Amino acid sequence: MDLREATDLDFCEADRSLRQLLARSRSDSSIAAELWIERFLNRLATGFNHGLSQAIPTLEASLWQRLADELSQALGDTIAIAFPTPDPNQFEVQHSAFVSNPPASCLESGSVITQSKLKHLQAQGWQSAWRIDDASSSIAWLIAVPLSLTIVGEFEDTYFVQLRSTLVQRSITQAVQAVRQARSMQQLQQQCQQLSDRNCELTQTSQLKNEFLANTSHEIRTPLTSILGFTHLLREQGYDFDNVRHHEYLKIILSSGQHLLALINDILDLSKIEANQLDLQQEAIDVPQLCQMALKLVREKADDKGLLLRLEIPEPLPMLIADPLRLKQMLFNLLSNALKFTTHGSVGLDVRVVNHEIQFAVWDTGKGISREQQSLLFKPYAQLPNVEGEGTGLGLFLTKKLAELHSGWVTMQSESNQGSRFTIGLPVLQEATKEWLVTDPIVPSATVSATKQTFSLPAPRLEKRPLPRANRPYNILLVEDNVHNARLVITCLCKLGYEVTWAKDSAEMWHSLKQPFPALILMDIHLPGADGLTLTRQLQANDQYREIPVIVQTAMAMKGDRERCLEAGAIDYLSKPIDLATLAHMVAKYSDPGN
């Protein structure tokens, strides 16, 4: 081997050794770089976990800011994170971080950068922008700008560029995962809070219902005590028509019965409203007349407390289409409450027209309602604490719901020791259709003048109107299993000149149907071993009995009950407890063939 060959061999060995050394150097650098990246990502993950454990309201924003701070410290770059704006071509910087020098104005928080600029920074050799994507779409951009452009020239090495890009991309991945966890945590927190709020609401409602049941039990037992007690006294003493004290007993019994009926009606109305089964019977309303009727309902209570009732109505009024029974119920509830909270002074009802509404305002000069207690108003079962007086706590809630069924509203104004004012607003008919046209003009009561005027209602005159008597002793067939109810109806009709045949069940009814046929059948629904509606259908299906009119009398008072009775073939419907005047007029109307 000559010298030249030996020299070439030495150079080859040296070159091989140098390459191995460089490869080993690069391998060591790569391992160091990987360790550096892993240490950084571990530190970043620790920071994210700490942030997630805090569960602060601004958690998501704090995670993005931590990403910017950590990358800025690791790379020595100015880091900014920009989020979409309503303009799809613009992004707003919301988080930024820098090591020594403040960021350029274009990277300050609140500055806007275009999407085309971001894509340019993403595509250049020294990548300075990365898109932040979640599972569905792009949610932000991360921008990394070196402190000096000369640094870029010093690190043109492709390996370092890739290292830097790997660090940023993996950091973004961690940040997106942390933000996703933060959103899940916040969603769970919201759900837990909603469940907690709902649980508190249910607990409060349950407590209110328990109080309502206890109060309702008291409200039922109190008038029952009067009814049973005074009835016992009348039985022991023997009823004397000329005895004034006995008339007082009867008045108390009647008042207690009416109170019980009102209580039951409130409970039924509540169940209908909660089941969305309360229907309105709307018609054109004589507002002045209805307001006076509502005031007359509370006149006796006002007189007992020495309070003055006032009514103020403008004239003329636009046409109001509403359910008169429900409107009177709303006004009665508000007037009753006003009288309950007023010990001296006045209670009034003001009517006025505002835009396309008629507003009914019930006011009083009572002690008012504190702001703390006002939060309980219009809630079912709720009663104001430390308030004496009868009631179940349903009145204001029912009033609000009834107003809303009319597409109206209820508001209140009150301060302690300054009285209260509750206002019902109902929309008026702007364009009268033929369906609602009134052929006869509504003439206001003489107590309502053509101009606004405040006045006191005169005391009502108690008139005893005679019940219509039978033209001749028509035979009425009463199908009723309750002995006391049957005796009441028989006594009333016999005094009016009718003959009554009583059948306690279906067998006795069919046995009683013989010539001459009864002029009318009063049919109860719930009978032993039979259903009154089924019996009514059987009567209508029988050619022999089809012409006998049937009036159904029942305690059924829910939505659709009347319709079911009429569909079965009844000519009319009478709800229990039976009003004797209504019974007398119905029997007179349907028992006489001439009617």
Secondary structure, 3 states (H helix, E strand, C coil): CCHHHHHHHHHHHHHHHHHHHHHHHHHHHHHHHHHHHHHHHHHHHHHHHHHHHHCCCCHHHHHHHHHHHHHHHHHCCEEEEEEECCCCCEEEEEEEECCCCCCCHHHCCCCEEEHHHHHHHHHCCCCCEEEEECCCCEEEEEEEECCCHHHHHHCCCHHHHHHHHHHHHHHHHHHHHHHHHHHHHHHHHHHHHHHHHHHHHHHHHHHHHHHHHHHHHHHHHHHHHHHHHHHHHHHHHCCCCCCHHHHHHHHHHHHHHHHHHHHHHHHHHHHHHHCCCCCCCCEECCHHHHHHHHHHHCHHHHHHHCCEEEEECCCCCCCCEECHHHHHHHHHHHHHHHHHCCCCCEEEEEEEEECCEEEEEEEECCCCCCHHHHCCCCCCCCCCCCCCCCCCCCHHHHHHHHHHHCCCEEEEEECCCCCEEEEEEEECCCCCCHHHCCCCCCCCCCCCCCCCCCEECCCCCCCCCCCCCCCCCCEEEEECCCHHHHHHHHHHHHHCCCEEEEECCHHHHHHHCCCCCCCEEEEECEECCEEHHHHHHHHHHCCCCCCCCEEEEECCCCCCHHHHHHHCCCCEEEECCCCHHHHHHHHHHHHCCCC
